[in-house]
Structures are given as C-alpha cells and as structure tokens.
C-alpha cells in the first residue's frame, strides 16, 4: 500500500482509490462561537510546500495578507508513516511549537488519535494543540471569518453572490481533478484506472471550454475556485503526468489550461509559493510502491511558466479593484533555484 501526500489514503489492490475525509472539523470563527476565536498571533498554519491541499492555504493566506496575524510553519517534502516532520528547521524542530513532527500537535489534543496526520493544519500556539485540518473549510474561513485582518486591497475570494455556482464548480474541480489525479495514480486495478483517467480528462476538457472565453473560473477576477484548480495544474507535468499516469496530454499540450495556469503562476501569491524540487521529491520518494527506486526525475523544464500567456486579452483583472499582495516575507521565500527554470531537484 502507498500513503498519499496528505496521509489520508492508500492503494488497495483491485480497488478504486478513496480518500479518507475524516478531518478534525473545528473552525476558527470571528464570533468565537466555535470555541476557537479569531485572534492575531494565536494560531500557526502548518503546511508542506509539496502538498497541493496545503499549497491552497498558503496561497489564500498570502492573497488576503494574513501573514502578520497567522504564522506559518513549513514541513519538509517527505514524511514517514507517522507524520510530516519539521526537518527544514534548525535542529529539526518547529521554532514556534517546538515539535519535531506535526503528529505531536494532534496527540496533544487527542492522545489516541489514529487517523492521518495531514497538512494543512491550524495549531493553537498557547496549547500547542491542533485545531483543525479540514483543508476545504479552512481557506473559506480565511476569507469569511478573518476579514478584520485582511490587508487593504485584498480580493474577495468567496463572493457571496457567486457562492452557489462557485460551490458547484469547486465540487467538480475537487472530485474530478484535485482528487481525480490521485484516483488515477492510486488505482488498484486496470478498470479503476481507466475509469479515473476518463473522468479526469473529461473534467479538464470541460474546464478548457469554460476558460476559453473568460479569464478566470468565475469570470473577471480570481476566486478560491482558481486557487483550488491551480495547485493541481502546477503539479501536473512535474508529477501527475508520469508518476500518476495522467498522460493523455501534458499541461503544456492543453493550450487554454496552460495559458490559464501561467497567468495565475505569474500573479503575486501563486507562483511565489511553488517549490518544484520539493513537489517532486515528495511524490517520487514517499510513494515507494509506485516508484520503488525512489529516483526523482530531473525534468521537466519549468522555465515555460514565465513565458507570456496573453490571457489579459480576455479582459478582467486578477484583483478587480484591489491590489496584489506585497513581497513574500523573507523567511517564507522559495529559493530561486527551486522556481521556474531552476536547476537541481533536491
């Protein structure tokens, strides 16, 4: 069996891949009715740059300007069967929580916790206990519950007038694309793989058609729907095309989606969160039953992410009447050699 990158699913021979969605459901709310009130400096977002679900949270936090009020811990790209670890930090410990592995935050609250230790996770710094790892609700709450701390010019990533349609679009993006690539990669039979492959590319064709005449998924400005699709597209050629056998086409061979993905990548808050070597190292090393040698491929060439996309010709503006986020905090910068066209994979 192979553990997926969130620690929440496995390959079982002869079966279709099913993701364990049993997350800690608590929420951090503006009115504190959840027991976890919004409060500057109280919570730490723990991510791994390799993980697409965690990548979402990092992007939304940055777009909304929450860096000064929600600190961020970054785990390394690989994990064992127990947990993600803070091996990138001096001494292998998160400098705020003091933990060597994220599992400690879960066990601090639930001593008998026996489910997947997944990122992203929000941790209460005073108690050093996990609050939630419900990645889908977490980012929506950043948009709706943390408004008092949004930066000036922050985008409305979950516009109330669009929510009904957005929820439908995001549901299809999640089931067919975000999770669809995993359904291909972790398929336990030829039939399960064939069905997953067909579903994935049917959805990608639908997205291409939707985006052919409008700049973003919901129209003229970015929303959370774009964030959710982007993190899968950013990993498509580097990992999913080969490692997960999603190989009808590369992203670079799908003109509309490739231009759309480059447009987002070149928008502050998106591409500056992407670490290609960590992404590749995670998937190719952790999924040892899919890649027994654990050899990490050197390619593909990522310099194309910075080429012109011409999507501005469709109109619209990423932040509408707002403004882009400022520079990445120095301690959160992706090393230049890990970005587009960078050399080396470790």
Secondary structure by P-SEA (a helix, b strand, c coil): ccccccccbbbcccccccccccccccccccccccccccccccbbbbbbcccaaaaaaaaaaaaacccccbbbbbbccccccccccccccccccccccccccaaaaaaaccccccccccccbbbbcccccccccaaaaaaaaaaccccccccccccccccccaaaaaaaaaaaaaacccaaaaaaaacccaaaaaaaaaaaaaaaaaaaaaaccccccccccccaaaaaaaaaaaacccccccccccccccccccaaaaaaaaaaaacccccccccaaaaaaaaacccccccccccccccccccccccccccccccccccccccccccccccccccccccccccccc
